[in-house]
Amino acid sequence: MSEPTYVVMPLQADNAQDPQLETEKIASAVQRSLHKARNSKNDDEQGEAGSLKETIYNQGSLYKSINWEDPIRTLSSYIGALSILFMIHYVPLTQMVLKAGAMALGVMSVTEYVSRWFGSDTLLARLRPREYRKIPESTLNSALKDIHDLVQGFVVQFQRIIFVQDLDKTFAAFLGITALYWTIKIVNPFWLAVLSLSSVYIVSLVNSSRGDEVRHDAKIGGKELADTAIENENAIAQESKAKAEEICLNVQETTMSGE
């Protein structure tokens, strides 16, 4: 849809001293109003960060716990996640939660059933809130918008990988899927989950600023080692050459003295 068009028609009053100046002032004011309206429209279309985005970029979010900006915090989160996996695998937490839920609902049902024998004003009726809470519409809408953006982003990235727009990502996806295919055959689901969790932290470390520093330091260290090795080889070669020349001179002197 095209932008609305405004036509400025100057009206000259009886006491106007400079009609051209008044016309320029009015046109400038209209242009400022149009610019402000256009910018406010774009801001409304972009919107503020949704609830999920605010949670992701919050100081206490999961992303802050795996990006290796604070190694102690990241290692703690990794150990905590591993502990949860091991507890779920080796401790019957699911059965315990289901058992506790069944017992709680059973006790509440029996209590409500018995209380109704003595009147309508039961104990649980007194504990019930007058109005049940709901998720705020703004929070729900922003969260759904974030999920929408996340799904659309995954769809676009999937197509970019399929059509090899970025060869590195396509090849990395090929290696990952191939490794996952063969890993599923030899690793049970629990250890596969442990491996996946470790892979998330390893990839995060590789892509983090600390990973860049480590790669940079390793590159510089490798270059220094290579330069040192080349210098040592050159020194050894020169020393060997000097010794060879010395031996040749000694042989020549011995030959000449023998004659």
Buried (B, 14 or more C-beta within 10 A) or exposed (E): EEEEEEEEEEEEEEEEEEEEEBBEEBEEEEEEEBEEEEEEEEEEEEEEBBBBBBBBEEEEBEEBBBBBEEEEBBEEBBEEBBEEBEEEBEEEEEEEEEEEEEEEEEEEEEEEEEBEEEEEEBEEEEEEEEEEEEEEEEEEBBBEBBEEEEEEEEEEBEEEBEEEEEEEEBEEBEEEEEEBEEEEEEBEEEEBBBBEBEEEBEEBBEEBEBBEEEEEEEEEEEEEEEEEEEEEEEEEEEEEEEEEEEEEEEEEEEEEEEE
